[in-house]
Amino acid sequence: MAAYEPSFSQEVFGNVDFGEEIKMCMQCGVCAGSCPLRDHMDYPPRQIFSLIRAGKREEVLSSNAIMLCTSCYTCVVKCPRNIPVMDVMHGLAHYALKQGYVPRKDTANFGREFWNQVYKLGRIDEKDLPRRVFFADGLVNGIKSTLNFMDVGIKLFLHGRMKLLPEKKIKGIQSLRKMIDKAEKMGKGGAAA
């Protein structure tokens, strides 16, 4: 059983994007009832909000629910208190990752490799990205994943979406990197120049 941390709600209110909005939740359950992924969540949004208020840090930050939001906006549209539930869930997911929680390792691996390629090339290399993601967990898992997705790779190649040669950097890559660096600095609390 996770320990009770009474300061956790204040931590969320102060550090999570839209965290303050959780105070408005009246626990009606409309967000959970309208979410297309509710059956895949360990806790629906209203229960996540309740766990935050109860100081259940480990349960919230290691929850798969905070990583499942697909940004469909159904919960936002239906919430009688106009809580930006989707934004709160995304904020919690980003905060959990910053705190070292990786509830969905595959998603985190993909995101890291995706942004590494955008930073390095200014685009995605359709053959290199899956290779890096598939082999992140070792050689055997990489081979299995590659074989499982071989039909997708062949279709991408046949439709001209995957080239045999490595992708080249875009023109103006330095300008793109400056923008990404500045956005990252702003995201870490740095002042805009």
C-alpha positions in Angstrom: 0.0 0.0 0.0 1.4 3.4 -1.0 2.2 5.8 1.8 0.1 8.9 2.4 1.9 12.1 1.5 -0.3 15.0 2.5 2.0 17.5 0.6 1.4 15.6 -2.7 -1.7 17.6 -3.6 0.2 20.9 -3.1 3.1 19.5 -5.2 0.6 18.8 -8.0 -1.2 22.1 -7.7 2.2 23.9 -7.9 4.1 21.9 -10.4 1.7 20.2 -12.8 0.3 22.1 -15.8 -3.4 22.8 -14.9 -2.9 21.1 -11.6 -4.9 23.8 -9.7 -8.0 22.9 -11.8 -8.2 19.6 -9.9 -9.7 21.6 -6.9 -12.8 22.2 -9.0 -13.6 18.5 -9.5 -16.9 17.4 -7.8 -16.3 13.7 -8.5 -19.3 13.3 -10.8 -17.6 10.7 -13.0 -18.7 12.2 -16.4 -15.0 12.3 -17.5 -14.6 8.6 -16.9 -18.0 7.7 -18.4 -17.2 9.6 -21.6 -13.6 8.5 -22.0 -13.1 6.0 -24.9 -10.1 4.4 -23.1 -11.8 4.1 -19.7 -11.6 0.2 -19.9 -7.9 0.4 -20.2 -7.2 2.7 -17.3 -6.3 1.5 -13.9 -7.9 4.7 -12.5 -10.3 7.0 -14.3 -9.6 10.7 -14.2 -11.9 11.5 -11.3 -10.2 8.8 -9.2 -6.8 10.1 -10.1 -7.9 13.5 -8.8 -9.2 11.8 -5.6 -5.9 10.0 -5.2 -4.0 13.3 -5.5 -6.2 14.8 -2.8 -5.5 11.7 -0.7 -1.7 12.1 -1.1 -1.2 8.9 -3.0 1.9 10.0 -4.9 3.2 6.6 -6.0 -0.3 5.4 -7.2 -0.8 8.5 -9.2 2.6 8.9 -10.8 3.0 5.3 -11.7 -0.6 5.0 -13.0 -1.0 4.0 -16.7 -4.1 6.2 -16.9 -2.1 9.4 -17.0 -0.3 8.2 -20.1 -3.3 7.0 -22.0 -5.1 10.2 -22.9 -5.4 10.6 -26.7 -6.6 14.2 -26.6 -10.0 13.5 -27.9 -11.5 16.3 -25.8 -14.6 14.3 -24.8 -14.0 14.8 -21.1 -13.3 18.5 -21.5 -16.5 19.0 -23.5 -18.7 17.0 -21.1 -17.3 18.3 -17.7 -19.9 20.3 -15.9 -17.2 22.3 -14.1 -15.3 23.0 -17.3 -12.1 21.4 -16.0 -9.6 20.8 -18.7 -9.3 17.2 -17.7 -7.2 16.3 -20.8 -4.7 19.0 -20.0 -4.5 17.9 -16.4 -3.8 14.3 -17.5 -1.1 15.4 -19.9 0.4 17.6 -17.2 0.5 14.7 -14.8 2.1 12.5 -17.5 4.8 15.1 -18.2 5.4 15.6 -14.5 5.6 11.8 -13.9 8.3 11.5 -16.6 10.3 14.4 -15.2 10.1 12.6 -11.8 11.6 9.5 -13.3 8.4 7.4 -13.6 8.1 5.5 -16.8 4.7 3.8 -16.6 4.8 3.0 -20.3 8.3 2.2 -21.2 7.7 1.6 -24.9 6.0 5.0 -25.3 8.8 6.7 -23.5 11.4 4.9 -25.7 9.6 5.9 -28.8 9.2 9.6 -27.7 12.9 9.9 -26.7 14.0 8.4 -30.1 11.5 10.5 -32.0 12.7 13.8 -30.5 16.4 12.7 -30.8 15.8 12.3 -34.6 13.9 15.5 -34.9 16.8 17.3 -33.2 19.5 15.5 -35.2 17.9 15.6 -38.6 14.9 17.9 -38.5 12.8 14.9 -39.7 12.2 11.3 -38.9 14.1 8.4 -40.6 11.3 5.8 -41.1 13.7 2.9 -41.0 16.0 4.1 -38.3 13.4 5.1 -35.7 11.7 1.7 -35.4 15.1 0.0 -35.4 16.3 2.1 -32.4 13.0 1.6 -30.6 12.8 -2.1 -31.2 16.4 -2.7 -30.1 16.2 -0.5 -27.0 15.4 -3.6 -24.9 18.2 -5.8 -26.4 19.0 -7.9 -29.4 16.5 -10.7 -28.9 13.5 -8.4 -28.4 14.7 -6.2 -31.3 14.7 -9.2 -33.7 11.3 -10.3 -32.5 9.8 -6.8 -32.9 11.4 -6.4 -36.3 9.9 -9.7 -37.5 6.5 -8.7 -36.1 6.5 -5.5 -38.0 8.2 -6.7 -41.2 5.0 -6.5 -43.2 4.5 -2.9 -42.2 8.1 -2.1 -43.2 7.6 -3.7 -46.6 4.4 -1.7 -47.2 6.1 1.5 -46.2 9.0 0.8 -48.6 6.7 -0.2 -51.5 4.7 3.1 -51.0 7.8 5.2 -51.0 7.6 6.1 -47.3 10.8 4.3 -46.3 14.0 4.9 -48.2 17.0 2.6 -48.3 19.5 5.4 -47.8 19.8 7.4 -44.5 17.8 10.6 -44.3 19.7 13.8 -44.6 19.5 16.8 -42.3 17.0 19.5 -43.3 18.2 22.9 -44.5 18.2 25.3 -41.5 18.7 22.5 -38.9 20.6 25.0 -36.7 17.6 27.3 -36.5 15.3 24.4 -35.6 17.7 23.3 -32.9 17.8 26.8 -31.5 14.0 26.8 -31.3 13.9 23.3 -29.6 16.6 24.4 -27.1 14.7 27.5 -26.3 11.4 25.6 -25.9 13.1 23.1 -23.6 14.7 25.9 -21.5 11.3 27.6 -21.2 9.8 24.2 -20.2 12.3 23.9 -17.3 11.3 27.3 -15.9 13.8 29.4 -17.8 12.9 32.9 -18.9 12.1 33.6 -22.5 14.8 35.7 -24.2 
